[in-house]
């Protein structure tokens, strides 16, 4: 069977989201806007830094310019890359087990992420999973970023060029807002609700799981 499976990166395969959170929290602290790294994700997930940082600063009535926010957001990937080996980052629970299982079942495994190509490649190298991950699509490969669906659509186009039309395409993603684009591209969308946020039962999500280990039963 020709089955494609696309994974998100942060909070899906790896816990690298914690680096994003800390960097944004440190930036806000310099503006005397205090918020814990964890609360950035809880309150402002599914929005880009260029959206959520101004929103938070506005609630605190703190002056800022969109230009300085944009400058920080555009340089954030470089900061993450510089910190990658200084931080202790991990695969999410059961990631290694489920990737090996899918690889042995001949799934074509892909990463699609809003992160840069360089960061994705560094993380694949960091965890030594290059033999399992077929390829990836990153935000800097497309002209339009969030909220446009270009990175998702580019993933399907690249997969089909490499392997032909799939019998089934699954997508494992933690952000519910992005699921709409995968759904509209005819993927079976599985929302990974690792942080056990509210269940959404949204029309764009085929199913919802709390742990990657649940995929073994679903995809067997």
C-alpha positions as CSV (number, residue, x, y, z in Angstrom):
1,X,0.0,0.0,0.0
2,X,1.1,3.5,-0.8
3,X,0.3,5.4,2.4
4,X,1.7,8.8,3.3
5,X,1.9,10.1,6.9
6,X,2.8,13.6,7.7
7,X,3.8,14.8,11.2
8,X,4.1,18.2,12.6
9,X,7.3,18.9,14.6
10,X,6.9,20.9,17.8
11,X,4.8,19.2,20.4
12,X,4.1,16.3,18.0
13,X,7.4,14.6,17.3
14,X,9.6,16.7,19.6
15,X,9.3,18.9,22.7
16,X,11.1,21.8,20.9
17,X,8.1,24.1,21.5
18,X,9.6,24.8,24.9
19,X,12.5,26.6,23.3
20,X,10.1,28.8,21.3
21,X,8.2,29.5,24.5
22,X,11.2,30.5,26.6
23,X,12.6,32.8,23.9
24,X,9.3,34.6,23.5
25,X,9.0,34.9,27.3
26,X,12.5,36.4,27.6
27,X,11.7,38.9,24.8
28,X,8.5,40.0,26.6
29,X,10.3,40.2,29.9
30,X,12.6,42.8,28.4
31,X,9.4,44.9,27.8
32,X,8.3,44.4,31.4
33,X,5.6,42.1,30.2
34,X,5.8,39.0,32.4
35,X,4.3,35.7,31.2
36,X,5.5,32.2,31.9
37,X,6.7,30.2,28.9
38,X,4.0,27.7,29.5
39,X,1.2,30.3,29.5
40,X,2.3,31.7,26.1
41,X,1.3,28.3,24.6
42,X,-1.8,27.8,26.7
43,X,-3.2,31.3,25.9
44,X,-1.8,32.1,22.5
45,X,-1.3,28.9,20.7
46,X,-2.1,28.6,17.0
47,X,-1.1,32.2,16.3
48,X,2.2,33.4,14.9
49,X,4.6,35.4,17.1
50,X,3.9,38.4,15.0
51,X,0.3,38.0,16.0
52,X,0.4,36.8,19.6
53,X,3.2,39.1,20.9
54,X,1.4,42.4,19.9
55,X,-1.9,41.0,21.3
56,X,-0.3,40.2,24.7
57,X,1.6,43.6,24.9
58,X,-1.7,45.4,24.1
59,X,-3.4,43.7,27.0
60,X,-0.7,45.0,29.3
61,X,-0.9,48.5,27.7
62,X,2.8,48.4,26.9
63,X,4.1,50.5,24.0
64,X,5.7,48.6,21.1
65,X,6.2,48.9,17.3
66,X,5.2,46.1,14.9
67,X,8.7,46.6,13.3
68,X,10.5,45.5,16.5
69,X,8.1,42.5,16.9
70,X,8.7,41.5,13.3
71,X,12.5,41.9,13.7
72,X,12.4,39.6,16.8
73,X,10.1,37.0,15.1
74,X,12.2,37.0,11.9
75,X,15.4,36.3,13.9
76,X,13.9,33.7,16.3
77,X,14.9,30.7,14.3
78,X,18.5,31.7,14.5
79,X,18.3,31.9,18.3
80,X,16.7,28.5,18.4
81,X,19.4,27.0,16.3
82,X,22.1,28.5,18.5
83,X,20.4,27.0,21.6
84,X,19.4,23.6,20.2
85,X,22.4,21.7,21.6
86,X,22.5,23.7,24.8
87,X,19.0,22.6,25.7
88,X,17.9,19.1,26.7
89,X,15.3,18.4,24.1
90,X,13.5,15.1,23.7
91,X,11.3,13.2,21.4
92,X,7.7,13.2,22.6
93,X,6.7,10.0,24.4
94,X,6.4,7.0,22.2
95,X,7.8,8.9,19.1
96,X,10.7,6.5,18.5
97,X,8.5,3.5,18.9
98,X,5.8,4.7,16.6
99,X,8.2,6.0,13.9
100,X,10.0,2.6,13.8
101,X,6.6,0.8,13.6
102,X,5.4,2.9,10.7
103,X,8.8,2.6,8.9
104,X,8.6,-1.2,9.2
105,X,5.1,-1.1,7.7
106,X,6.4,0.9,4.7
107,X,4.7,4.1,5.5
108,X,6.2,7.2,3.7
109,X,6.9,9.4,6.7
110,X,7.2,13.1,6.3
111,X,7.6,16.2,8.4
112,X,5.7,19.4,7.6
113,X,6.4,22.4,9.8
114,X,6.3,26.1,10.1
115,X,9.9,25.9,11.3
116,X,12.8,26.6,8.9
117,X,14.4,23.9,6.7
118,X,17.6,24.2,8.6
119,X,16.0,23.7,12.0
120,X,14.1,20.6,10.7
121,X,17.3,19.1,9.3
122,X,19.2,19.8,12.5
123,X,16.5,18.1,14.6
124,X,16.5,15.0,12.3
125,X,20.2,14.8,12.7
126,X,20.0,15.5,16.5
127,X,17.8,12.5,17.0
128,X,19.4,10.3,14.3
129,X,16.1,9.6,12.5
130,X,17.2,10.5,9.0
131,X,16.8,6.9,7.9
132,X,13.1,7.0,8.9
133,X,12.0,10.4,7.8
134,X,11.6,10.4,4.1
135,X,11.7,14.2,3.6
136,X,10.2,17.4,4.9
137,X,8.5,20.7,3.9
138,X,9.3,23.9,5.8
139,X,7.8,27.4,5.9
140,X,10.8,28.9,4.1
141,X,10.1,26.8,1.1
142,X,6.9,28.7,0.4
143,X,6.2,32.4,-0.1
144,X,3.2,32.8,2.1
145,X,3.3,31.9,5.8
146,X,0.5,31.4,8.2
147,X,-2.5,31.7,8.0
148,X,-2.1,30.7,4.3
149,X,-2.1,26.9,3.6
150,X,0.9,26.9,1.2
151,X,3.2,24.8,3.4
152,X,0.6,22.1,3.7
153,X,-0.3,22.1,0.0
154,X,3.4,22.0,-0.9
155,X,3.8,18.8,1.3
156,X,1.2,16.9,-0.7
157,X,2.6,18.1,-4.0
158,X,6.1,16.9,-3.1
159,X,4.9,13.6,-1.7
160,X,2.9,12.8,-4.8
161,X,5.9,13.7,-7.1
162,X,8.1,11.3,-5.1
163,X,5.7,8.4,-4.6
164,X,2.6,9.0,-6.8
165,X,-0.9,9.4,-5.6
166,X,-1.4,7.8,-2.2
167,X,-4.2,5.4,-1.3
168,X,-4.5,7.2,2.1
169,X,-2.8,10.3,3.6
170,X,-2.7,10.8,7.3
171,X,-1.7,13.9,9.1
172,X,-0.7,14.1,12.8
173,X,-0.9,17.6,14.1
174,X,-1.3,19.4,17.4
175,X,-2.7,22.7,16.3
176,X,-6.4,22.5,15.5
177,X,-6.5,25.6,13.4
178,X,-4.1,24.1,10.8
179,X,-6.1,20.9,10.5
180,X,-8.6,22.7,8.2
181,X,-6.1,22.9,5.4
182,X,-5.1,19.3,5.7
183,X,-8.7,18.2,5.7
184,X,-9.5,20.3,2.6
185,X,-6.6,18.6,0.9
186,X,-8.3,15.2,1.5
187,X,-6.1,14.0,4.4
188,X,-7.3,12.0,7.3
189,X,-6.5,14.4,10.1
190,X,-5.5,13.1,13.6
191,X,-5.2,15.8,16.2
192,X,-2.6,15.0,18.8
193,X,-3.9,16.5,22.0
194,X,-0.8,15.9,24.1
195,X,-1.5,18.8,26.5
196,X,-5.1,17.6,26.9
197,X,-6.7,20.8,26.0
198,X,-10.4,20.9,25.5
199,X,-11.7,18.3,23.1
200,X,-12.9,20.0,20.0
201,X,-14.8,17.4,18.0
202,X,-14.2,19.7,15.1
203,X,-15.4,18.9,11.7
204,X,-11.9,19.1,10.3
205,X,-10.4,16.4,12.6
206,X,-11.0,12.8,11.7
207,X,-10.1,11.7,15.2
208,X,-8.2,12.9,18.3
209,X,-5.6,11.1,20.4
210,X,-3.8,11.9,23.7
211,X,-0.7,9.8,23.0
212,X,1.3,8.7,20.0
213,X,1.1,5.1,21.1
214,X,-2.6,5.2,20.1
215,X,-1.5,5.4,16.5
216,X,-0.4,1.8,16.5
217,X,-4.1,0.6,16.9
218,X,-5.4,3.2,14.5
219,X,-2.9,2.5,11.7
220,X,-2.4,-1.3,12.1
